[in-house]
């Protein structure tokens, strides 16, 4: 049923034997490496072993259910009614686990939303998307951390960066990257005409600090005065921070952070964004043949670079990548993204399962 899981189970048992080997136990570095791999595999193996146990119990109960004893058959049928749903639940869970690349198993990510084509309305929609993702994250029990923002003149955001942390967060949000097109009547429209605007979303996995080494000599930074529209969130002292990575080279990156009143916190947050972008570059190099990840995610900010359309008058959302339309825009904007996220995840899952069977 799951050849890949059988391979993992065999390897898991080999690791257990190695951990019990006194020679390996005496080598602290090697023991630690093996123990870490064993622990990571346990996430896959534990449900698979339970699945195998359930499958054996179901086979035994099915044999009893086929007997001539009415009382035994009744008992077996009752037991099967409890075992089969649990077996099916584990089956789906194992499929999901098999399709998660360990390199993509992140519980922290950084989301960047920018207003694209459409002026003030694009900025307002960027603000709506930020609120939508924030509500969804909190419904899932994830934590949300504002990192940096640049407000729009009429409201919303020209751009906003925030972090999301929680179990399987990247697996649920990774396909949100791209151009999000909105079609609605802006509040400033006197003729009732529908306008089309675009906001772009980039979902970037946030690596652990140890995963990205940044040499001190590659960094230049400066203090500066925070800008923006004023108010409580913008500090007028020189607490904002701008960091350059390998300035003046083809690898140059620039990050600015001003949301915190503390210069130290702004520096830490800017470094987190920088590590995320450097990590993204590293992943691109590891995945030969793939197009530039960030370019694909963010797109150009023009109307044509879209992955999804939100049509307010018709209360619908369409995901153009999989051809799915859901007439629940009001619920989705209120944070019920499962209506549009689940079909995408299921589509990707079926594609990957089909590839595994080849």
NORHU-V557438 format. One record per backbone hydrogen bond with DSSP energy under -1.0 kcal/mol. CO is the residue of the C=O (numbers start at 0). NH is the residue of the N-H. If there is no record, write none. Layout:
co=CO nh=NH
co=CO nh=NH
//
This chain:
co=1 nh=5
co=2 nh=6
co=3 nh=7
co=4 nh=8
co=5 nh=9
co=6 nh=10
co=7 nh=11
co=8 nh=12
co=9 nh=13
co=10 nh=14
co=11 nh=15
co=12 nh=16
co=13 nh=17
co=14 nh=18
co=15 nh=19
co=17 nh=20
co=20 nh=24
co=21 nh=25
co=23 nh=26
co=26 nh=30
co=27 nh=31
co=28 nh=32
co=29 nh=33
co=30 nh=34
co=31 nh=35
co=32 nh=36
co=33 nh=37
co=34 nh=38
co=35 nh=39
co=36 nh=40
co=37 nh=41
co=40 nh=43
co=40 nh=44
co=41 nh=45
co=43 nh=47
co=44 nh=48
co=45 nh=49
co=46 nh=50
co=47 nh=51
co=48 nh=52
co=49 nh=53
co=50 nh=54
co=51 nh=55
co=52 nh=56
co=53 nh=57
co=54 nh=58
co=55 nh=59
co=56 nh=60
co=57 nh=61
co=58 nh=62
co=59 nh=63
co=60 nh=64
co=63 nh=66
co=68 nh=72
co=69 nh=73
co=70 nh=74
co=71 nh=75
co=72 nh=76
co=73 nh=77
co=74 nh=78
co=75 nh=79
co=76 nh=80
co=78 nh=81
co=78 nh=82
co=79 nh=83
co=82 nh=86
co=83 nh=87
co=84 nh=88
co=85 nh=89
co=86 nh=90
co=87 nh=91
co=88 nh=92
co=89 nh=93
co=90 nh=94
co=91 nh=95
co=92 nh=96
co=93 nh=97
co=94 nh=98
co=96 nh=99
co=100 nh=103
co=101 nh=104
co=103 nh=105
co=105 nh=169
co=106 nh=165
co=107 nh=205
co=108 nh=163
co=109 nh=203
co=110 nh=161
co=111 nh=201
co=112 nh=159
co=113 nh=199
co=116 nh=197
co=117 nh=120
co=118 nh=122
co=119 nh=123
co=120 nh=124
co=121 nh=125
co=122 nh=126
co=122 nh=156
co=123 nh=127
co=124 nh=128
co=125 nh=129
co=126 nh=130
co=127 nh=131
co=128 nh=132
co=129 nh=133
co=130 nh=134
co=131 nh=135
co=132 nh=136
co=133 nh=137
co=134 nh=138
co=135 nh=139
co=136 nh=141
co=142 nh=164
co=144 nh=162
co=147 nh=160
co=149 nh=157
co=149 nh=158
co=155 nh=151
co=157 nh=114
co=158 nh=149
co=159 nh=112
co=160 nh=146
co=160 nh=147
co=161 nh=110
co=162 nh=144
co=163 nh=108
co=164 nh=142
co=165 nh=168
co=167 nh=171
co=168 nh=172
co=169 nh=173
co=172 nh=175
co=177 nh=200
co=178 nh=306
co=178 nh=307
co=179 nh=198
co=180 nh=309
co=181 nh=196
co=182 nh=311
co=183 nh=194
co=185 nh=188
co=194 nh=183
co=196 nh=181
co=197 nh=115
co=198 nh=179
co=199 nh=113
co=200 nh=177
co=201 nh=111
co=203 nh=109
co=207 nh=210
co=208 nh=211
co=214 nh=217
co=215 nh=218
co=217 nh=245
co=219 nh=243
co=221 nh=241
co=223 nh=239
co=230 nh=233
co=236 nh=225
co=236 nh=238
co=239 nh=223
co=240 nh=256
co=241 nh=221
co=242 nh=254
co=243 nh=219
co=244 nh=252
co=245 nh=248
co=248 nh=251
co=252 nh=244
co=254 nh=242
co=256 nh=240
co=261 nh=265
co=262 nh=266
co=263 nh=267
co=264 nh=268
co=265 nh=269
co=266 nh=270
co=267 nh=271
co=268 nh=272
co=269 nh=273
co=270 nh=274
co=271 nh=275
co=272 nh=276
co=273 nh=277
co=274 nh=278
co=275 nh=279
co=276 nh=280
co=277 nh=281
co=278 nh=282
co=279 nh=283
co=280 nh=284
co=281 nh=285
co=282 nh=286
co=285 nh=287
co=286 nh=289
co=291 nh=295
co=292 nh=296
co=293 nh=297
co=294 nh=298
co=300 nh=116
co=301 nh=304
co=303 nh=305
co=306 nh=319
co=307 nh=180
co=308 nh=317
co=309 nh=182
co=310 nh=315
co=314 nh=328
co=315 nh=310
co=316 nh=325
co=317 nh=308
co=318 nh=322
co=318 nh=323
co=323 nh=318
co=325 nh=316
co=325 nh=327
co=327 nh=331
co=328 nh=332
co=330 nh=335
co=331 nh=334
co=334 nh=336
co=335 nh=338
co=336 nh=339
co=336 nh=340
co=337 nh=341
co=340 nh=344
co=341 nh=345
co=342 nh=346
co=343 nh=347
co=344 nh=348
co=345 nh=349
co=346 nh=350
co=347 nh=351
co=348 nh=352
co=349 nh=353
co=350 nh=354
co=351 nh=355
co=352 nh=356
//
